[in-house]
Amino acid sequence: KRLDELNALPHLGAARTAMRDLFEIAASDPDTGFERNPFSKQEQRTRELGALLHALGGFNLMSWACNQFEPNDRSNLDRLWDGVGRWRW
């Protein structure tokens, strides 16, 4: 469901791929609750995906992408994306 908006925009195939990869990173973490920190376990890849989203759609696309995740995951992304494009933690 969360990718429906991107699926409606075929020219954003790279953004769909980046989002799929971010969802896979999030899903790979079995932890739940406050301890959850999936993106820190793949920090370099998470930053690369943030940079790709920035290149494709700037801050607005990064913000949209971040908001597709649960609050704790968003906080983790927010911290890791600090300094990618205009993103500031």
N, CA, C and O atoms as a GROMACS GRO file, in nm:
protein
  356
    1LYS      N    1   0.081  -0.120   0.000
    1LYS     CA    2   0.000   0.000   0.000
    1LYS      C    3   0.086   0.126   0.000
    1LYS      O    4   0.054   0.223  -0.069
    2ARG      N    5   0.194   0.126   0.076
    2ARG     CA    6   0.275   0.247   0.089
    2ARG      C    7   0.345   0.283  -0.041
    2ARG      O    8   0.383   0.399  -0.061
    3LEU      N    9   0.363   0.186  -0.129
    3LEU     CA   10   0.429   0.215  -0.257
    3LEU      C   11   0.331   0.255  -0.364
    3LEU      O   12   0.373   0.288  -0.476
    4ASP      N   13   0.201   0.254  -0.337
    4ASP     CA   14   0.101   0.286  -0.438
    4ASP      C   15   0.125   0.422  -0.500
    4ASP      O   16   0.110   0.438  -0.621
    5GLU      N   17   0.160   0.521  -0.420
    5GLU     CA   18   0.183   0.655  -0.472
    5GLU      C   19   0.298   0.656  -0.571
    5GLU      O   20   0.291   0.722  -0.675
    6LEU      N   21   0.405   0.582  -0.540
    6LEU     CA   22   0.519   0.576  -0.632
    6LEU      C   23   0.487   0.490  -0.754
    6LEU      O   24   0.534   0.520  -0.864
    7ASN      N   25   0.408   0.386  -0.737
    7ASN     CA   26   0.373   0.300  -0.850
    7ASN      C   27   0.295   0.377  -0.955
    7ASN      O   28   0.298   0.341  -1.073
    8ALA      N   29   0.226   0.481  -0.914
    8ALA     CA   30   0.150   0.563  -1.007
    8ALA      C   31   0.240   0.656  -1.089
    8ALA      O   32   0.193   0.722  -1.182
    9LEU      N   33   0.366   0.661  -1.055
    9LEU     CA   34   0.462   0.747  -1.124
    9LEU      C   35   0.572   0.662  -1.184
    9LEU      O   36   0.677   0.644  -1.121
   10PRO      N   37   0.551   0.608  -1.305
   10PRO     CA   38   0.647   0.513  -1.362
   10PRO      C   39   0.787   0.570  -1.380
   10PRO      O   40   0.884   0.494  -1.380
   11HIS      N   41   0.801   0.700  -1.396
   11HIS     CA   42   0.934   0.759  -1.415
   11HIS      C   43   1.015   0.760  -1.285
   11HIS      O   44   1.132   0.797  -1.286
   12LEU      N   45   0.953   0.721  -1.177
   12LEU     CA   46   1.024   0.717  -1.050
   12LEU      C   47   1.062   0.574  -1.011
   12LEU      O   48   1.059   0.538  -0.893
   13GLY      N   49   1.096   0.494  -1.108
   13GLY     CA   50   1.132   0.355  -1.082
   13GLY      C   51   1.246   0.343  -0.982
   13GLY      O   52   1.244   0.254  -0.897
   14ALA      N   53   1.345   0.431  -0.992
   14ALA     CA   54   1.458   0.426  -0.899
   14ALA      C   55   1.412   0.458  -0.758
   14ALA      O   56   1.465   0.403  -0.661
   15ALA      N   57   1.315   0.547  -0.745
   15ALA     CA   58   1.262   0.580  -0.612
   15ALA      C   59   1.187   0.460  -0.554
   15ALA      O   60   1.197   0.431  -0.435
   16ARG      N   61   1.112   0.390  -0.639
   16ARG     CA   62   1.043   0.269  -0.593
   16ARG      C   63   1.144   0.166  -0.544
   16ARG      O   64   1.124   0.102  -0.440
   17THR      N   65   1.252   0.150  -0.619
   17THR     CA   66   1.355   0.054  -0.579
   17THR      C   67   1.418   0.094  -0.446
   17THR      O   68   1.441   0.010  -0.360
   18ALA      N   69   1.447   0.222  -0.430
   18ALA     CA   70   1.506   0.271  -0.304
   18ALA      C   71   1.412   0.245  -0.188
   18ALA      O   72   1.454   0.203  -0.080
   19MET      N   73   1.282   0.272  -0.209
   19MET     CA   74   1.186   0.249  -0.102
   19MET      C   75   1.175   0.100  -0.070
   19MET      O   76   1.168   0.062   0.047
   20ARG      N   77   1.175   0.017  -0.172
   20ARG     CA   78   1.171  -0.128  -0.148
   20ARG      C   79   1.289  -0.170  -0.062
   20ARG      O   80   1.274  -0.248   0.032
   21ASP      N   81   1.407  -0.118  -0.095
   21ASP     CA   82   1.527  -0.152  -0.019
   21ASP      C   83   1.517  -0.103   0.126
   21ASP      O   84   1.557  -0.174   0.218
   22LEU      N   85   1.464   0.017   0.146
   22LEU     CA   86   1.446   0.067   0.283
   22LEU      C   87   1.346  -0.018   0.360
   22LEU      O   88   1.369  -0.049   0.478
   23PHE      N   89   1.236  -0.057   0.295
   23PHE     CA   90   1.139  -0.144   0.362
   23PHE      C   91   1.202  -0.278   0.398
   23PHE      O   92   1.174  -0.333   0.505
   24GLU      N   93   1.287  -0.331   0.310
   24GLU     CA   94   1.353  -0.458   0.338
   24GLU      C   95   1.449  -0.446   0.456
   24GLU      O   96   1.458  -0.536   0.539
   25ILE      N   97   1.520  -0.334   0.464
   25ILE     CA   98   1.609  -0.312   0.578
   25ILE      C   99   1.526  -0.308   0.706
   25ILE      O  100   1.562  -0.371   0.805
   26ALA      N  101   1.416  -0.233   0.704
   26ALA     CA  102   1.331  -0.223   0.823
   26ALA      C  103   1.276  -0.360   0.862
   26ALA      O  104   1.272  -0.394   0.980
   27ALA      N  105   1.233  -0.436   0.763
   27ALA     CA  106   1.172  -0.567   0.790
   27ALA      C  107   1.275  -0.668   0.840
   27ALA      O  108   1.238  -0.767   0.903
   28SER      N  109   1.402  -0.646   0.812
   28SER     CA  110   1.504  -0.742   0.849
   28SER      C  111   1.539  -0.738   0.998
   28SER      O  112   1.609  -0.826   1.049
   29ASP      N  113   1.490  -0.636   1.069
   29ASP     CA  114   1.521  -0.622   1.211
   29ASP      C  115   1.410  -0.687   1.294
   29ASP      O  116   1.296  -0.640   1.293
   30PRO      N  117   1.443  -0.794   1.366
   30PRO     CA  118   1.340  -0.863   1.444
   30PRO      C  119   1.301  -0.789   1.572
   30PRO      O  120   1.200  -0.822   1.634
   31ASP      N  121   1.381  -0.690   1.612
   31ASP     CA  122   1.351  -0.617   1.734
   31ASP      C  123   1.221  -0.536   1.719
   31ASP      O  124   1.183  -0.497   1.609
   32THR      N  125   1.156  -0.514   1.831
   32THR     CA  126   1.036  -0.431   1.833
   32THR      C  127   1.051  -0.328   1.944
   32THR      O  128   1.138  -0.340   2.030
   33GLY      N  129   0.967  -0.230   1.939
   33GLY     CA  130   0.966  -0.131   2.045
   33GLY      C  131   1.082  -0.033   2.035
   33GLY      O  132   1.141  -0.011   1.930
   34PHE      N  133   1.112   0.025   2.150
   34PHE     CA  134   1.211   0.132   2.155
   34PHE      C  135   1.351   0.087   2.115
   34PHE      O  136   1.430   0.168   2.066
   35GLU      N  137   1.383  -0.040   2.136
   35GLU     CA  138   1.517  -0.092   2.104
   35GLU      C  139   1.540  -0.101   1.953
   35GLU      O  140   1.654  -0.111   1.907
   36ARG      N  141   1.432  -0.098   1.877
   36ARG     CA  142   1.439  -0.117   1.733
   36ARG      C  143   1.527  -0.009   1.669
   36ARG      O  144   1.511   0.110   1.697
   37ASN      N  145   1.618  -0.052   1.584
   37ASN     CA  146   1.711   0.042   1.522
   37ASN      C  147   1.761  -0.018   1.390
   37ASN      O  148   1.882  -0.033   1.372
   38PRO      N  149   1.670  -0.052   1.298
   38PRO     CA  150   1.709  -0.130   1.180
   38PRO      C  151   1.807  -0.060   1.088
   38PRO      O  152   1.897  -0.123   1.033
   39PHE      N  153   1.791   0.070   1.070
   39PHE     CA  154   1.874   0.138   0.971
   39PHE      C  155   2.017   0.158   1.019
   39PHE      O  156   2.108   0.167   0.937
   40SER      N  157   2.038   0.163   1.149
   40SER     CA  158   2.174   0.176   1.200
   40SER      C  159   2.255   0.051   1.172
   40SER      O  160   2.378   0.056   1.164
   41LYS      N  161   2.188  -0.062   1.158
   41LYS     CA  162   2.257  -0.186   1.128
   41LYS      C  163   2.309  -0.190   0.985
   41LYS      O  164   2.396  -0.270   0.952
   42GLN      N  165   2.254  -0.102   0.899
   42GLN     CA  166   2.300  -0.091   0.760
   42GLN      C  167   2.314   0.058   0.726
   42GLN      O  168   2.257   0.108   0.630
   43GLU      N  169   2.393   0.125   0.808
   43GLU     CA  170   2.405   0.271   0.801
   43GLU      C  171   2.450   0.321   0.664
   43GLU      O  172   2.389   0.412   0.609
   44GLN      N  173   2.555   0.263   0.609
   44GLN     CA  174   2.607   0.311   0.480
   44GLN      C  175   2.502   0.298   0.370
   44GLN      O  176   2.481   0.391   0.292
   45ARG      N  177   2.436   0.182   0.364
   45ARG     CA  178   2.334   0.161   0.261
   45ARG      C  179   2.216   0.255   0.281
   45ARG      O  180   2.160   0.306   0.184
   46THR      N  181   2.178   0.278   0.405
   46THR     CA  182   2.068   0.370   0.435
   46THR      C  183   2.100   0.511   0.388
   46THR      O  184   2.014   0.580   0.333
   47ARG      N  185   2.223   0.555   0.410
   47ARG     CA  186   2.263   0.688   0.365
   47ARG      C  187   2.268   0.695   0.212
   47ARG      O  188   2.229   0.796   0.154
   48GLU      N  189   2.314   0.588   0.149
   48GLU     CA  190   2.316   0.585   0.002
   48GLU      C  191   2.175   0.595  -0.054
   48GLU      O  192   2.151   0.666  -0.153
   49LEU      N  193   2.082   0.525   0.008
   49LEU     CA  194   1.943   0.531  -0.039
   49LEU      C  195   1.884   0.670  -0.016
   49LEU      O  196   1.807   0.719  -0.100
   50GLY      N  197   1.918   0.732   0.094
   50GLY     CA  198   1.874   0.870   0.118
   50GLY      C  199   1.930   0.965   0.014
   50GLY      O  200   1.858   1.053  -0.034
   51ALA      N  201   2.056   0.948  -0.021
   51ALA     CA  202   2.118   1.033  -0.124
   51ALA      C  203   2.051   1.011  -0.260
   51ALA      O  204   2.031   1.106  -0.335
   52LEU      N  205   2.016   0.888  -0.290
   52LEU     CA  206   1.947   0.859  -0.416
   52LEU      C  207   1.810   0.926  -0.417
   52LEU      O  208   1.773   0.988  -0.516
   53LEU      N  209   1.736   0.914  -0.308
   53LEU     CA  210   1.605   0.980  -0.302
   53LEU      C  211   1.620   1.131  -0.315
   53LEU      O  212   1.538   1.196  -0.380
   54HIS      N  213   1.723   1.185  -0.253
   54HIS     CA  214   1.746   1.330  -0.264
   54HIS      C  215   1.775   1.368  -0.410
   54HIS      O  216   1.723   1.469  -0.459
   55ALA      N  217   1.856   1.290  -0.476
   55ALA     CA  218   1.889   1.320  -0.616
   55ALA      C  219   1.764   1.311  -0.706
   55ALA      O  220   1.753   1.385  -0.804
   56LEU      N  221   1.674   1.223  -0.671
   56LEU     CA  222   1.554   1.203  -0.753
   56LEU      C  223   1.444   1.304  -0.725
   56LEU      O  224   1.370   1.342  -0.816
   57GLY      N  225   1.432   1.347  -0.600
   57GLY     CA  226   1.320   1.435  -0.567
   57GLY      C  227   1.345   1.533  -0.456
   57GLY      O  228   1.253   1.597  -0.405
   58GLY      N  229   1.471   1.545  -0.418
   58GLY     CA  230   1.507   1.643  -0.316
   58GLY      C  231   1.450   1.613  -0.179
   58GLY      O  232   1.412   1.500  -0.148
   59PHE      N  233   1.447   1.717  -0.098
   59PHE     CA  234   1.401   1.706   0.040
   59PHE      C  235   1.258   1.653   0.047
   59PHE      O  236   1.227   1.574   0.136
   60ASN      N  237   1.172   1.695  -0.045
   60ASN     CA  238   1.032   1.653  -0.040
   60ASN      C  239   1.017   1.502  -0.055
   60ASN      O  240   0.937   1.440   0.016
   61LEU      N  241   1.091   1.442  -0.147
   61LEU     CA  242   1.082   1.297  -0.164
   61LEU      C  243   1.141   1.226  -0.042
   61LEU      O  244   1.086   1.125   0.003
   62MET      N  245   1.251   1.276   0.011
   62MET     CA  246   1.307   1.216   0.131
   62MET      C  247   1.208   1.222   0.247
   62MET      O  248   1.192   1.125   0.321
   63SER      N  249   1.141   1.336   0.262
   63SER     CA  250   1.045   1.353   0.370
   63SER      C  251   0.928   1.257   0.352
   63SER      O  252   0.884   1.193   0.448
   64TRP      N  253   0.877   1.247   0.230
   64TRP     CA  254   0.768   1.153   0.203
   64TRP      C  255   0.813   1.011   0.239
   64TRP      O  256   0.739   0.937   0.304
   65ALA      N  257   0.932   0.974   0.195
   65ALA     CA  258   0.984   0.839   0.220
   65ALA      C  259   0.995   0.812   0.370
   65ALA      O  260   0.952   0.707   0.418
   66CYS      N  261   1.050   0.905   0.442
   66CYS     CA  262   1.069   0.888   0.587
   66CYS      C  263   0.934   0.868   0.656
   66CYS      O  264   0.923   0.789   0.750
   67ASN      N  265   0.834   0.940   0.611
   67ASN     CA  266   0.702   0.933   0.674
   67ASN      C  267   0.627   0.804   0.645
   67ASN      O  268   0.518   0.783   0.698
   68GLN      N  269   0.682   0.717   0.562
   68GLN     CA  270   0.617   0.588   0.534
   68GLN      C  271   0.649   0.484   0.642
   68GLN      O  272   0.596   0.372   0.638
   69PHE      N  273   0.734   0.519   0.736
   69PHE     CA  274   0.779   0.424   0.838
   69PHE      C  275   0.717   0.455   0.974
   69PHE      O  276   0.664   0.564   0.998
   70GLU      N  277   0.725   0.356   1.062
   70GLU     CA  278   0.678   0.372   1.199
   70GLU      C  279   0.762   0.480   1.269
   70GLU      O  280   0.876   0.505   1.228
   71PRO      N  281   0.708   0.543   1.374
   71PRO     CA  282   0.778   0.654   1.440
   71PRO      C  283   0.923   0.624   1.480
   71PRO      O  284   1.011   0.706   1.456
   72ASN      N  285   0.948   0.508   1.541
   72ASN     CA  286   1.085   0.479   1.584
   72ASN      C  287   1.178   0.464   1.464
   72ASN      O  288   1.293   0.508   1.468
   73ASP      N  289   1.128   0.401   1.358
   73ASP     CA  290   1.210   0.387   1.237
   73ASP      C  291   1.234   0.524   1.172
   73ASP      O  292   1.342   0.550   1.120
   74ARG      N  293   1.133   0.610   1.177
   74ARG     CA  294   1.150   0.746   1.122
   74ARG      C  295   1.259   0.820   1.198
   74ARG      O  296   1.342   0.889   1.137
   75SER      N  297   1.259   0.806   1.329
   75SER     CA  298   1.360   0.873   1.410
   75SER      C  299   1.500   0.824   1.373
   75SER      O  300   1.595   0.902   1.365
   76ASN      N  301   1.511   0.694   1.350
   76ASN     CA  302   1.638   0.634   1.310
   76ASN      C  303   1.683   0.688   1.173
   76ASN      O  304   1.799   0.725   1.155
   77LEU      N  305   1.589   0.693   1.078
   77LEU     CA  306   1.622   0.749   0.946
   77LEU      C  307   1.661   0.895   0.957
   77LEU      O  308   1.759   0.939   0.895
   78ASP      N  309   1.586   0.969   1.036
   78ASP     CA  310   1.612   1.112   1.054
   78ASP      C  311   1.756   1.137   1.096
   78ASP      O  312   1.824   1.225   1.043
   79ARG      N  313   1.801   1.058   1.193
   79ARG     CA  314   1.939   1.074   1.243
   79ARG      C  315   2.042   1.034   1.137
   79ARG      O  316   2.141   1.103   1.117
   80LEU      N  317   2.017   0.922   1.070
   80LEU     CA  318   2.116   0.872   0.973
   80LEU      C  319   2.124   0.956   0.847
   80LEU      O  320   2.229   0.964   0.784
   81TRP      N  321   2.015   1.019   0.810
   81TRP     CA  322   2.015   1.101   0.689
   81TRP      C  323   2.067   1.243   0.714
   81TRP      O  324   2.074   1.323   0.620
   82ASP      N  325   2.103   1.275   0.838
   82ASP     CA  326   2.155   1.408   0.867
   82ASP      C  327   2.270   1.441   0.773
   82ASP      O  328   2.367   1.365   0.763
   83GLY      N  329   2.259   1.554   0.704
   83GLY     CA  330   2.365   1.597   0.613
   83GLY      C  331   2.349   1.547   0.471
   83GLY      O  332   2.426   1.586   0.384
   84VAL      N  333   2.250   1.462   0.444
   84VAL     CA  334   2.223   1.419   0.306
   84VAL      C  335   2.135   1.527   0.243
   84VAL      O  336   2.021   1.547   0.285
   85GLY      N  337   2.188   1.594   0.145
   85GLY     CA  338   2.113   1.705   0.084
   85GLY      C  339   2.084   1.811   0.189
   85GLY      O  340   2.172   1.853   0.263
   86ARG      N  341   1.957   1.854   0.194
   86ARG     CA  342   1.914   1.955   0.292
   86ARG      C  343   1.866   1.893   0.423
   86ARG      O  344   1.819   1.965   0.511
   87TRP      N  345   1.878   1.761   0.438
   87TRP     CA  346   1.826   1.693   0.556
   87TRP      C  347   1.909   1.728   0.679
   87TRP      O  348   2.031   1.714   0.678
   88ARG      N  349   1.841   1.773   0.784
   88ARG     CA  350   1.908   1.806   0.909
   88ARG      C  351   1.833   1.741   1.023
   88ARG      O  352   1.711   1.745   1.029
   89TRP      N  353   1.907   1.680   1.113
   89TRP     CA  354   1.849   1.612   1.228
   89TRP      C  355   1.821   1.709   1.338
   89TRP      O  356   1.771   1.670   1.444
   0.00000   0.00000   0.00000
